[in-house]
Amino acid sequence: MPAPIIYVDADASPVKAEVEKVAERHGVMVTFVPMAACVRRAIR
């Protein structure tokens, strides 16, 4: 089974530090996604 990845809205600044801290503690990769990426994906 592939390792889990957490995707976080990059604009969600109140939780970014907490997500990074918890992910590091559990060895989980975090990807911060800017809103522009979501908009481009929805348009395609």
A tleap script that builds the chain and sets N, CA, C and O, in Angstrom:
source leaprc.protein.ff14SB
mol = sequence {
  NMET PRO ALA PRO ILE ILE TYR VAL ASP ALA
  ASP ALA SER PRO VAL LYS ALA GLU VAL GLU
  LYS VAL ALA GLU ARG HIE GLY VAL MET VAL
  THR PHE VAL PRO MET ALA ALA CYS VAL ARG
  ARG ALA ILE CARG
}
set mol.1.N position { 0.855 -1.167 0.000 }
set mol.1.CA position { 0.000 0.000 0.000 }
set mol.1.C position { 0.909 1.240 0.000 }
set mol.1.O position { 1.876 1.307 0.758 }
set mol.2.N position { 0.585 2.225 -0.864 }
set mol.2.CA position { 1.411 3.440 -0.899 }
set mol.2.C position { 1.257 4.260 0.379 }
set mol.2.O position { 0.230 4.209 1.057 }
set mol.3.N position { 2.302 5.010 0.683 }
set mol.3.CA position { 2.278 5.867 1.878 }
set mol.3.C position { 1.216 6.945 1.708 }
set mol.3.O position { 1.022 7.453 0.604 }
set mol.4.N position { 0.531 7.297 2.782 }
set mol.4.CA position { -0.498 8.333 2.685 }
set mol.4.C position { 0.118 9.707 2.443 }
set mol.4.O position { 1.235 9.988 2.876 }
set mol.5.N position { -0.628 10.553 1.746 }
set mol.5.CA position { -0.230 11.934 1.497 }
set mol.5.C position { -1.395 12.819 1.911 }
set mol.5.O position { -2.545 12.546 1.567 }
set mol.6.N position { -1.096 13.870 2.644 }
set mol.6.CA position { -2.121 14.820 3.059 }
set mol.6.C position { -2.048 16.023 2.130 }
set mol.6.O position { -0.983 16.618 1.966 }
set mol.7.N position { -3.169 16.383 1.524 }
set mol.7.CA position { -3.247 17.577 0.679 }
set mol.7.C position { -3.964 18.657 1.467 }
set mol.7.O position { -5.054 18.431 1.993 }
set mol.8.N position { -3.348 19.841 1.548 }
set mol.8.CA position { -3.896 20.935 2.343 }
set mol.8.C position { -4.016 22.179 1.483 }
set mol.8.O position { -3.101 22.507 0.727 }
set mol.9.N position { -5.129 22.865 1.593 }
set mol.9.CA position { -5.312 24.145 0.922 }
set mol.9.C position { -4.227 25.092 1.436 }
set mol.9.O position { -4.154 25.355 2.636 }
set mol.10.N position { -3.399 25.599 0.551 }
set mol.10.CA position { -2.283 26.453 0.954 }
set mol.10.C position { -2.753 27.753 1.597 }
set mol.10.O position { -1.986 28.415 2.296 }
set mol.11.N position { -3.999 28.115 1.364 }
set mol.11.CA position { -4.542 29.327 1.973 }
set mol.11.C position { -5.066 29.073 3.386 }
set mol.11.O position { -5.503 30.002 4.064 }
set mol.12.N position { -5.023 27.829 3.824 }
set mol.12.CA position { -5.539 27.479 5.151 }
set mol.12.C position { -4.473 27.729 6.212 }
set mol.12.O position { -4.117 26.828 6.972 }
set mol.13.N position { -3.976 28.939 6.255 }
set mol.13.CA position { -2.842 29.262 7.116 }
set mol.13.C position { -3.028 28.928 8.593 }
set mol.13.O position { -2.038 28.599 9.247 }
set mol.14.N position { -4.232 28.992 9.159 }
set mol.14.CA position { -4.351 28.661 10.592 }
set mol.14.C position { -3.970 27.212 10.920 }
set mol.14.O position { -3.584 26.922 12.052 }
set mol.15.N position { -4.071 26.313 9.960 }
set mol.15.CA position { -3.792 24.909 10.266 }
set mol.15.C position { -2.489 24.392 9.673 }
set mol.15.O position { -2.079 23.274 9.984 }
set mol.16.N position { -1.832 25.171 8.834 }
set mol.16.CA position { -0.634 24.673 8.152 }
set mol.16.C position { 0.449 24.221 9.133 }
set mol.16.O position { 1.008 23.136 8.974 }
set mol.17.N position { 0.743 25.017 10.120 }
set mol.17.CA position { 1.800 24.654 11.067 }
set mol.17.C position { 1.441 23.384 11.839 }
set mol.17.O position { 2.297 22.529 12.070 }
set mol.18.N position { 0.194 23.267 12.231 }
set mol.18.CA position { -0.248 22.081 12.978 }
set mol.18.C position { -0.190 20.835 12.099 }
set mol.18.O position { 0.243 19.776 12.551 }
set mol.19.N position { -0.622 20.958 10.850 }
set mol.19.CA position { -0.577 19.820 9.922 }
set mol.19.C position { 0.865 19.370 9.715 }
set mol.19.O position { 1.149 18.172 9.733 }
set mol.20.N position { 1.772 20.318 9.518 }
set mol.20.CA position { 3.180 19.973 9.333 }
set mol.20.C position { 3.741 19.241 10.556 }
set mol.20.O position { 4.466 18.255 10.425 }
set mol.21.N position { 3.397 19.735 11.735 }
set mol.21.CA position { 3.898 19.145 12.977 }
set mol.21.C position { 3.408 17.700 13.137 }
set mol.21.O position { 4.191 16.802 13.445 }
set mol.22.N position { 2.125 17.494 12.928 }
set mol.22.CA position { 1.545 16.153 13.103 }
set mol.22.C position { 2.052 15.204 12.018 }
set mol.22.O position { 2.370 14.048 12.298 }
set mol.23.N position { 2.127 15.696 10.780 }
set mol.23.CA position { 2.606 14.852 9.682 }
set mol.23.C position { 4.047 14.421 9.914 }
set mol.23.O position { 4.399 13.268 9.665 }
set mol.24.N position { 4.877 15.336 10.386 }
set mol.24.CA position { 6.270 14.993 10.666 }
set mol.24.C position { 6.354 13.944 11.766 }
set mol.24.O position { 7.152 13.010 11.684 }
set mol.25.N position { 5.541 14.099 12.779 }
set mol.25.CA position { 5.531 13.145 13.894 }
set mol.25.C position { 5.178 11.735 13.420 }
set mol.25.O position { 5.692 10.747 13.946 }
set mol.26.N position { 4.285 11.651 12.410 }
set mol.26.CA position { 3.817 10.344 11.940 }
set mol.26.C position { 4.471 9.898 10.631 }
set mol.26.O position { 4.138 8.839 10.098 }
set mol.27.N position { 5.404 10.708 10.114 }
set mol.27.CA position { 6.109 10.329 8.891 }
set mol.27.C position { 5.231 10.359 7.656 }
set mol.27.O position { 5.404 9.543 6.751 }
set mol.28.N position { 4.296 11.286 7.609 }
set mol.28.CA position { 3.370 11.396 6.480 }
set mol.28.C position { 3.750 12.612 5.644 }
set mol.28.O position { 4.080 13.666 6.189 }
set mol.29.N position { 3.703 12.466 4.322 }
set mol.29.CA position { 4.032 13.560 3.420 }
set mol.29.C position { 2.858 14.534 3.321 }
set mol.29.O position { 1.700 14.123 3.261 }
set mol.30.N position { 3.177 15.834 3.305 }
set mol.30.CA position { 2.150 16.867 3.169 }
set mol.30.C position { 2.422 17.659 1.901 }
set mol.30.O position { 3.561 18.043 1.635 }
set mol.31.N position { 1.380 17.901 1.120 }
set mol.31.CA position { 1.471 18.738 -0.069 }
set mol.31.C position { 0.511 19.900 0.098 }
set mol.31.O position { -0.691 19.705 0.277 }
set mol.32.N position { 1.046 21.107 0.039 }
set mol.32.CA position { 0.205 22.299 0.117 }
set mol.32.C position { -0.170 22.706 -1.294 }
set mol.32.O position { 0.697 22.919 -2.142 }
set mol.33.N position { -1.469 22.813 -1.541 }
set mol.33.CA position { -1.983 23.084 -2.878 }
set mol.33.C position { -2.552 24.498 -2.922 }
set mol.33.O position { -3.475 24.817 -2.172 }
set mol.34.N position { -2.003 25.359 -3.804 }
set mol.34.CA position { -2.558 26.709 -3.925 }
set mol.34.C position { -3.914 26.667 -4.620 }
set mol.34.O position { -4.169 25.777 -5.431 }
set mol.35.N position { -4.759 27.596 -4.315 }
set mol.35.CA position { -6.100 27.638 -4.890 }
set mol.35.C position { -6.058 27.669 -6.412 }
set mol.35.O position { -6.924 27.082 -7.061 }
set mol.36.N position { -5.079 28.334 -6.989 }
set mol.36.CA position { -4.974 28.427 -8.447 }
set mol.36.C position { -4.876 27.037 -9.078 }
set mol.36.O position { -5.426 26.818 -10.157 }
set mol.37.N position { -4.196 26.105 -8.434 }
set mol.37.CA position { -4.080 24.750 -8.963 }
set mol.37.C position { -5.442 24.062 -9.001 }
set mol.37.O position { -5.743 23.328 -9.943 }
set mol.38.N position { -6.251 24.294 -7.994 }
set mol.38.CA position { -7.597 23.710 -7.950 }
set mol.38.C position { -8.464 24.283 -9.069 }
set mol.38.O position { -9.233 23.561 -9.705 }
set mol.39.N position { -8.334 25.556 -9.295 }
set mol.39.CA position { -9.138 26.213 -10.342 }
set mol.39.C position { -8.726 25.697 -11.703 }
set mol.39.O position { -9.589 25.401 -12.530 }
set mol.40.N position { -7.432 25.579 -11.961 }
set mol.40.CA position { -6.963 25.066 -13.263 }
set mol.40.C position { -7.464 23.645 -13.485 }
set mol.40.O position { -7.888 23.306 -14.589 }
set mol.41.N position { -7.422 22.814 -12.456 }
set mol.41.CA position { -7.864 21.427 -12.596 }
set mol.41.C position { -9.354 21.366 -12.900 }
set mol.41.O position { -9.781 20.537 -13.704 }
set mol.42.N position { -10.149 22.220 -12.281 }
set mol.42.CA position { -11.589 22.213 -12.484 }
set mol.42.C position { -11.949 22.665 -13.894 }
set mol.42.O position { -12.956 22.221 -14.446 }
set mol.43.N position { -11.148 23.530 -14.476 }
set mol.43.CA position { -11.437 24.064 -15.812 }
set mol.43.C position { -11.129 23.045 -16.879 }
set mol.43.O position { -11.810 23.011 -17.904 }
set mol.44.N position { -10.140 22.225 -16.678 }
set mol.44.CA position { -9.726 21.252 -17.710 }
set mol.44.C position { -10.745 20.206 -17.956 }
set mol.44.O position { -10.537 19.326 -18.792 }
savepdb mol mol.pdb
quit
